[in-house]
Amino acid sequence: MLMPHPVVLRGLVDEYEVAVVHEPADDTGGPGPRTRDLAYTLCVSTGTRDVARALEAARHWLAAGPVPAGPVPAPVPVAVVETAGARD
């Protein structure tokens, strides 16, 4: 399983915890849109379907090793591949 970069994961956890406390609820009384987006991203990043389990997994991974120094790695560029007949 792929694991998110520790700096990115730490940022997601921190941002989620702030959003849960400070973001106003939506019209139905549920979490606001930013909180829902962060919960979804945490679940995808940790391979879970429940934000509580995602937070547990993230904290476990973060506790397992030091956060590397330096910038977050840049995403790898994706090549555009043309298929036959796809030209304008």
Secondary structure, 3 states (H helix, E strand, C coil): CCCCCHHHHHHHHHHHHHHHHHCCCCCCCCCCHHHHHHHHHHHHHHCCCCHHHHHHHHHHHHHHCCCCCCCCCCCCCCCCCCCCCCCC
